[in-house]
Amino acid sequence: MTASPKIYFAPFQGITTHLFREVYARHFSGVDKLFTPYFSNFEVGCKLPLKQMTALKNQSENGVEVVPQVLSKSAGEILWLAKCCEELGFKELNWNLGCPYPQVAKKKRGSGLLPYPEMVDEILEKVFREINIAFSIKCRLGYASADELDALIPVFNRFSISELTLHARIGKQLYSGQPDLDAFAEAISLIKAPLAYNGDIFTPEDWHHFSERYPSIQLLMLGRGILRNPFLPAQIKGLALPDNPQAIVYQFVDELYHAIRHQRNDNPSVLNAMKEYWSYLCEFFDEPLRVFRKIRKSKNFRDFEEAVADIFDSLYHRQFLI
Ligand SMILES: Cc1cc2nc3c(=O)[nH]c(=O)nc-3n(C[C@H](O)[C@H](O)[C@H](O)COP(=O)(O)O)c2cc1C
């Protein structure tokens, strides 16, 4: 029997919005921190725009701490957001050194900064001189090669980074291929900051195998695993699950849908947002492709509502993957 880890809900740009975090935390247990998708392109010295203020409205959701994330290669920008977050009552800011998308990486942002340890060092030097809240990092093993981590670890170790989450892939992989557990394992004893693992933990069994192999890792960031199965954190922690999991998931998606419709004044873009989330949630059902096909086909709100009702009615008595 392995000890249960602290579990962090990974950020997903466009999905884990403040509404999503709020509705999720009301229905499901087991998560210890919720990370916001990254903030970028804000003007230093100016009040944060309304959209970003709204996204930073709550410092916790149903008792679960929210951690804002920044994507930047400018110490000035990072410190500015840190100051705004401090004033709003947040305790931690997370730095995104993991975003793999070429349009971001080629500007030396996200995982695109990993091949430049001297730049990372310079930024951290300036940030740690002034920051008043905890500063954590989410990164990958490197951008083009996992060897890049060798030069980054001594840089990270010079600063009191509150936690370091390592997604065990390189940037160039995007989300394909397997996490490189050997490279992750090499880093475990070398990194001074508390280390969180991230990458492809989709079931409680995945976690049990992982933690048997790496028992010292007690911080776990889950991403697509939670999008696919919102009960995953509770299952990993061995918490009691409701007798009617599918009804809880139904309530959750129904509330989320209506909240997003309300926020966007019934703009048709709501359908795209819901379809994106359902591209993960369909895995909760035992016929994911069939489920997603129903959702994908919907052209308007009525179609969508009928598809959701149909999925929960017709699949209600089938075996759920929990
Ligand atoms: C659509 C999408 C959006 C994402 N947005 C962010 C983001 O804003 N910040 C971040 O650090 N990671 C982001 N990620 C990466 C996830 O947080 C996570 O690290 C990744 O999915 C690997 O974890 P998993 O295997 O548990 O899903 C995103 C991933 C996807 C697929």
The ligand as an SDF file (V2000), in Angstrom:
LIG
                    3D

 31 33  0  0  0  0  0  0  0  0999 V2000
   -5.1000   21.8170  -24.6230 C   0  0  0  0  0  0  0  0  0  0  0  0
   -4.0110   21.8840  -23.5980 C   0  0  0  0  0  0  0  0  0  0  0  0
   -3.7800   23.0800  -22.9140 C   0  0  0  0  0  0  0  0  0  0  0  0
   -2.7570   23.1640  -21.9510 C   0  0  0  0  0  0  0  0  0  0  0  0
   -2.5400   24.3590  -21.2970 N   0  0  0  0  0  0  0  0  0  0  0  0
   -1.5170   24.4500  -20.3990 C   0  0  0  0  0  0  0  0  0  0  0  0
   -1.2460   25.6640  -19.6930 C   0  0  0  0  0  0  0  0  0  0  0  0
   -1.9190   26.6920  -19.8340 O   0  0  0  0  0  0  0  0  0  0  0  0
   -0.1950   25.6600  -18.8230 N   0  0  0  0  0  0  0  0  0  0  0  0
    0.5800   24.5470  -18.5910 C   0  0  0  0  0  0  0  0  0  0  0  0
    1.5180   24.5830  -17.7910 O   0  0  0  0  0  0  0  0  0  0  0  0
    0.3030   23.3810  -19.2150 N   0  0  0  0  0  0  0  0  0  0  0  0
   -0.7040   23.3060  -20.1060 C   0  0  0  0  0  0  0  0  0  0  0  0
   -0.9680   22.1050  -20.7020 N   0  0  0  0  0  0  0  0  0  0  0  0
   -0.2170   20.8970  -20.2910 C   0  0  0  0  0  0  0  0  0  0  0  0
   -0.9480   20.1570  -19.1330 C   0  0  0  0  0  0  0  0  0  0  0  0
   -1.0860   21.0080  -18.0150 O   0  0  0  0  0  0  0  0  0  0  0  0
   -0.1810   18.8850  -18.6920 C   0  0  0  0  0  0  0  0  0  0  0  0
    1.1180   19.2480  -18.3020 O   0  0  0  0  0  0  0  0  0  0  0  0
   -0.0920   17.8470  -19.8040 C   0  0  0  0  0  0  0  0  0  0  0  0
   -1.3810   17.5270  -20.2960 O   0  0  0  0  0  0  0  0  0  0  0  0
    0.6040   16.5530  -19.3060 C   0  0  0  0  0  0  0  0  0  0  0  0
   -0.0460   16.0310  -18.1870 O   0  0  0  0  0  0  0  0  0  0  0  0
   -1.0720   14.7850  -18.3120 P   0  0  0  0  0  0  0  0  0  0  0  0
   -0.3370   13.6800  -19.0410 O   0  0  0  0  0  0  0  0  0  0  0  0
   -1.4100   14.4440  -16.8830 O   0  0  0  0  0  0  0  0  0  0  0  0
   -2.2390   15.2740  -19.1210 O   0  0  0  0  0  0  0  0  0  0  0  0
   -1.9590   22.0200  -21.6720 C   0  0  0  0  0  0  0  0  0  0  0  0
   -2.2110   20.8230  -22.3540 C   0  0  0  0  0  0  0  0  0  0  0  0
   -3.2000   20.7380  -23.3220 C   0  0  0  0  0  0  0  0  0  0  0  0
   -3.4130   19.4310  -24.0390 C   0  0  0  0  0  0  0  0  0  0  0  0
  1  2  1  0
  2  3  1  0
  2 30  2  0
  3  4  2  0
  4  5  1  0
  4 28  1  0
  5  6  2  0
  6  7  1  0
  6 13  1  0
  7  8  2  0
  7  9  1  0
  9 10  1  0
 10 11  2  0
 10 12  1  0
 12 13  2  0
 13 14  1  0
 14 15  1  0
 14 28  1  0
 15 16  1  0
 16 17  1  0
 16 18  1  0
 18 19  1  0
 18 20  1  0
 20 21  1  0
 20 22  1  0
 22 23  1  0
 23 24  1  0
 24 25  2  0
 24 26  1  0
 24 27  1  0
 28 29  2  0
 29 30  1  0
 30 31  1  0
M  END
$$$$
